[in-house]
C-alpha cells in the first residue's frame, strides 16, 4: 500500500511554515507558527489597552484644562459638576485597571 502524501493548496498562507524547505510542514513548525501568532495577538492586545489608558488620562487632562478656560462660564461649570465627577471616576478607573492588571501580569509571569 502506497503512502499518500498530503499537500497544501497553491498559494496557501501555510506554505511559509515549511522553514527547512523539506516539503513537509511538521507539527513542530505548526506549533512554532501558533506560538508566534499568540505572541503577536498578546502584543496587539497590550498595545490597545495601553492606548486606551493614555486616551483616558489625556481626556482627563484635556477636560480639566478646558474647564479652567474662560470659554466655559462659571454657571455651566456648576451644572456640569455632577457629570464631571462621574467622568473623572470612570476615566481614573480605566487608568487604574490598566496599571493594576499590568502589574498583576508582570508578577504572574515571574512565578512561572
C-alpha positions, 0 to 999 in steps of 0.5 A: 500500500502506497503512502499518500502524501498530503499537500497544501493548496497553491498559494496557501498562507501555510506554505511559509511554515515549511522553514527547512524547505523539506516539503513537509510542514511538521507539527513542530513548525505548526506549533512554532507558527501558533506560538508566534501568532499568540505572541503577536495577538498578546502584543496587539492586545497590550498595545490597545489597552495601553492606548486606551489608558493614555486616551483616558488620562489625556481626556482627563487632562484635556477636560480639566484644562478646558474647564479652567478656560474662560470659554466655559462660564462659571454657571455651566461649570456648576451644572456640569459638576455632577457629570464631571465627577462621574467622568473623572471616576470612570476615566481614573478607573480605566487608568487604574485597571490598566496599571493594576492588571499590568502589574498583576501580569508582570508578577504572574509571569515571574512565578512561572 
